Amino acid sequence: MSLSSARNYALRAAKSQDQKEAAELLSKAILELALAIETTEAKVKKINKSS
């Protein structure tokens, strides 16, 4: 659940010779990015509520 995990998945996908594996890795990268965005949004909302 981090940007570095998403980056690592994307880099592995770029290096993959197998299209199916690359697609799976990119899918994982997208999910990691979505989770990171959701986490960030939750933190921002919490900060805004406490202000």
HUZI-V46278 format. One record per pair of residues at least 24 apart in sequence whose ideal C-beta (glycine too) atoms are under 7 Angstrom apart, sorted by the first residue. I is the first residue (numbers start at 0). GAP is how many residues later the second one is. Records with the same first field share a line. If there is no record, write none. Layout:
I: GAP ; GAP
//
This chain:
0: 31 ; 34 ; 35 ; 38
1: 30 ; 34
2: 33
4: 27
5: 26 ; 27 ; 30
//
